[in-house]
């Protein structure tokens, strides 16, 4: 990832960290999180890596459910807030994860991989397959519904953030190159609010 591009993402999220920490989780996101937890419990999963963890609310949820969690984010301010919640957390770019191969039973990624340019997403997915155990579970949640990428000009964040979106079939084709798709649920725009629907995906490492 280009260093100036990376720095802009860091700056955007550092600035908004405190504000985001005060947000309540939307009910439809909580429902999708519970679906994934059901998979984890059924398979008696022990460890979970969260990438793009933000302030650590999801990591804390999974920790409270008995999982050994590790939170990573590119924003130092987000990781500081993770630490305040008692989470094991470290500033880390998910394109270059500092973990051994086959290290985690599961991965959680909510609305972070949509900041990866389309020409780089395959490399990031390869890195995730590397740190995830064989047959490990991976939650991939993003907004989408149309193929588009670029700076979001109406973004309220500063610097304005880059987003990459996929149509459902395009996303399925991409993910199927690296994982087995176990679950693919579209949360409609009417529920999500805004101009995109939400793609909630549970994947299994090959």
N, C-alpha and C positions, 0 to 999 in steps of 0.2 A: 504494500500500500504506500502511495506517495506520502512523504513525510509532512508536506504542507497540508494535504488532505486529512491526514491523521490528526494533525494539530488542531485543525478547525473543529473536528468532532470532539476532541478533548475539551476545547474551549467552550463549545456549546453546552456540553453536559456539566462541566465544572460550574458554570454560571447558574444552571437551573437545578442543581442537586438538592438544595434545601427545599425549594418549591415542590419538586417531584416527591420528596420524602413525605410531604404532607398530603399527597393524593391518596384517596381510598381506591382499592382495586375494584374495577368494574365487575358486576356479577357474572357476566358472560365469560370473562377471563378466569374468574374463580372456578367456574364450572369446568372449563377446559383443563385447568390445573388439577382438579379433582379426578378427571378422566385419566390423566397421566399417572397420578398417584395410585389409582386403582391398578394400573399395569405394574407399577413398581412393587406394590404390596403383594400382588399375585406371584411375582417372581422373586420375592424376598431380596430385593435389591438393597445394597448397603451404602454405596458411595454415589454421590451426585456432584457433578461439576456444573456450575452455572456460568455461562459466558454472557457478557453484556449485562451483568447483574444489577446495574444501577445501584440503588440504595440498599439492596439486599432483602427486600420484602419476600420475594419468592424463596430465596435461600433459607430465610428464617422459617418460613412455612414448612419447607421440607425437613429442616433440622428438627422442628417441633414434632414432626411425624416420625422421627427416629433415624433419619438418614445422616450420614457423615457428609457434610457439604463443604465445598470449596467454591468461593465466589471470585470471579475475575471481571474486571472492567478496565477500559482504557482511560477512564477518568479517575484521577487521584482523589478528587473530592467525593465521588461516589464510593470509592473504596474506604475512605475515612468513615463514611456513614455506615457502611457494612460493619466495620470494626466496632463502632459504637453499639451495634446490636449483638456483639459477642461472636460474630462470624469469623471464620478463617477466611481471609480475603487478601488479594494481591493485585496490584496494577499489572495488567497483562493484555497484550494484543492477541485476539483469538486466532490470528493468522500464524502466530508463532508461540505456541503454548509450551511453557517450561515444565512439562511432565513427561515421564517415561511412556513408552508404548504400552497399550493395553492397560491403562492405569485406572480408569473409572468404569463403574457399572452402568452409569447413565449420565446424560447431559441434558440440561435445560437451557433453551435459547428463545427468549421471548422478545420480539421486536428489536433485535439487534442486527441480525444478518441482513436486514433490508438496507443497511448502510454500506454494504459491500458492492462495488461495481460488478456488473455481469461478467466482465472479462477476468475477474479475480475470484469469483465465488467457488469455482471448482477447486482451486487450491486450498481455500478455507475448509471446504467440506472434506478434502483429503486429510487435512490436519486433524479434524475432528474424528475421522475414522481411525486415525493413528492412536489417539489417546483413549479411545473408547474400546472396551473389551469386545471380543467376538461375541455376537448375539446381544450386545449391550443395547439399551434403549436410548433414543434421542428424541426429545421434543423440539420441534421446529415450528414456531408461531410467527407469522408476519401478516401485514396487510397486503392485499393484492387484488387481482381481478382483471388487470390489464398489463400489458408489457410496456414498461416505461422506466426511464432512469434519468437522473439529473438533480440539480439543486432545486429544492422546493422554494419557489419564489415567495409564496405566502407564509412561509415558516415564521413563527413568532420567536424562534431562537436566534441568537446571534453568536457566531456567524451562522448563516442559514445552512441547514443540513442537506446532505446528499441522500437521496433515496433511490432504491431500485425495487421495482415491482414486477411480478410475474402473473400472467394468466394461469388459471388452474392447471391446464394440460401441460403448459411449458414448465411449471414448477414440478409437476409429477415426473416429467421426463428427465429433468435435471437430477432430482433426488434419487430416482431409480437407478442412476448410474453408480451410486455409491452405497445405497441402503435398500432394505426391503421396506416397502410402505405398509405399515400395519393399520393405520387409521388416517383418514383424510376427511376433515369436517370443515365445511364452509359456514361461517357465522355471517348471516346476511347484513347488508348495509343498514337495514332498518333497525337492527339490534345494535350494531357497532356504532352507528352514527357517522356521518361524513360520506365521502364519495367512493371509499373502498370497502370491500368486504374483508373478512379475516380468514386466513388459511391456517387451520390448526392441524398439525401433522405429527404423528408418532411413527418413528422409524426404528428399524433394527439393523445393527451393524452386520455386514455380511461376514 
